[in-house]
Amino acid sequence: MAKAFLRLLILKVTRRPVLSPPIPEREIDPATLADLTLSPSSSTSSLPPKYTPSDSPPPHWKNNKQQPSFASSNGPNPLLTAASLHKPQTNSGFGGGNGAIEEYLLPKALSTLDVKPPLTLIRPLNGVRDWISEVVYLLRPLIYVIALSRAQKKKTSSPLVVSLFLELVAHYLRRTPPPSSALERSEYARRDRDLLWYFLRGVVWKDFTQPKIQSFVKATEKVPLVNVVGALVHDWVPLIDEYYYYTAT
C-alpha cells in the first residue's frame, strides 16, 4: 500500500508516467572501475620535460645523422617558438591545419543547448485516458494483493484474472509515445514484456504452461542433442513451483 501511495504521489507531482526505477540507473558502476586518479607528484613526474625555444635542437634529435639546417643559424628554433605553433591557418580542407580541423569537429560537438532538461525527457500526461491508464497501472498490484487476501481459502483464479484485466485496460488506454521519447518507449516496452510472466502464475502455470513444457520434455527424450535441452527444462520446472510465487506482482 505504501508503494502504491508513493507512486501516485510521484505521478501527481511530476504529471508524467512513472518509470521503473524512478531514478535513472548508471550503465556502468563507477565503483567497479579502477582508480585512475593520480597524485600530484606522480602526475607531474610522468609528464615529459618542457623545452623552451633555444638555438640547440631537442635531445631526441641528437641521433639524427643529418642535423637540421636551422640548428646553427641565429635566432630561436622556428619549430619550437610559440608564434609558429599558434600561427593561424587559413588553408581549407583536412590538410589545411588546425583551422580546418576545428571547422570539421565543432559542428559535431555537443553544446549545453543539446542537453535536454529532465522534465522534457517525458511529455506530461494529457487527457483523461492518459491519467486513467497510469492510475490503473499503479493501482493494479494493490488491487491484486487485496483480491488474493480475500481468496485465500478459495481455490479461484479471480485475482489473476482481475490483475490481467487491469493490465490490458492500462495497455489499451495508454498513449503512443513519439520516436523521440526513448525513456517512455523503453518503459512501455518493459511493461509489455512483464505480461509474459502471467504464463508462470497461478492457474495459467498449472493448467497451461506446465503441461505444455512437460509434453515437450517427453517428446524430446529420445531425440539426440535436443534431449539435452529437454533435460535442462525438466530440471528448471521445479524451481518455478518452489521459488517463483505466482503472488509476485
Long-range contacts (C-beta under 8 A, 24 or more apart in sequence): 1-142, 3-141, 4-138, 4-139, 4-141, 4-142, 7-138, 8-135, 8-138, 8-139, 11-134, 11-135, 11-138, 14-119, 15-124, 15-125, 16-119, 16-122, 16-123, 16-124, 16-125, 17-122, 17-125, 17-134, 17-184, 17-187, 18-134, 18-138, 19-122, 19-183, 19-187, 20-187, 20-190, 51-80, 52-80, 53-77, 53-80, 53-81, 53-82, 54-80, 121-181, 121-183, 122-181, 122-183, 122-184, 123-177, 123-178, 123-181, 123-184, 126-175, 127-175, 129-173, 129-174, 129-175, 130-173, 130-174, 130-175, 132-173, 133-169, 133-170, 133-171, 133-172, 133-173, 133-174, 133-175, 134-170, 134-174, 136-166, 136-169, 136-170, 136-173, 137-166, 137-167, 137-170, 137-174, 137-191, 139-166, 140-166, 140-167, 140-170, 140-249, 141-249, 144-249, 145-247, 145-249, 148-247, 157-202, 157-203, 159-202, 160-198, 160-201, 160-202, 160-203, 160-204, 160-246, 163-249, 164-198, 167-195, 171-195, 197-248, 200-240, 200-244, 200-246, 201-246, 201-248, 202-246, 205-240, 205-246, 210-237, 210-240, 213-237
